[in-house]
Amino acid sequence: ALILTVRDIDAAFAQAKFKGAMVVSETKTPIAIKDEHGTARAVMLRDPDGFFVELIQRDTPPPADAPKGNVIGVGMAMMVDDMDRAVEVFGNVLGFKMTEDPTDHDDARLSLMGTFTAFYRRQWAIVPGTNFQVDFIEVHGLDRRPVRSRPRDPGSAIFRIRVADIDKAIAALAKVNVKVASADAMPVTVTGANASQRFAIMQTPDNFFVQLVQQIPRSTP
């Protein structure tokens, strides 16, 4: 799910519904939640392509340097089948600093996701070199259906990460069963005016796509 922090959740929620978004949260309205950043109101939506979007308005005032529009922050949450495997991929291989949420059942958070009768494991991390937060959630105690899509299918999420050496990253990810989904299982080079870039889309066992990008500066004549 894409997590959008907004100044006015009621205005964003009304506009999203008007444009055809479906409300996933049990209450069908924004609800009060609490996390490591404090208290807030949030609601989960599903867009016409099947992609999930969480709107959240925090009770603390936005920072002085926040963007002027309604959307002032962005993050992402992904559902995983096995939290230990997710920690191996994103924490140990990609270098995310993972922090575990000690809570395993919170009525408000479960209601936000559209269910009450479940337990969960949750870890969150800031992507190295950024202030972008990613939440990893493993839900258990209810029936789940694994998604099997392709990068081109509506609703598929692709998370782009810039790396220093794409070949080393691919080799390290292959050891934890993260495979190249790009054609011929090889990186693709795209030449630009100022630099070339090498791209590869990787697919995790949880059907999450990670696009690795390595920039290759143009050589000086």
Helices and strands as residue ranges (DSSP letters): E 2-6, H 9-18, E 22-23, E 31-35, E 38-46, E 52-58, E 71-79, H 83-86, I 87-93, E 97-101, H 107-113, E 119-126, E 133-140, E 158-162, H 166-174, E 179-180, G 183-185, E 188-191, E 195-203, E 209-217
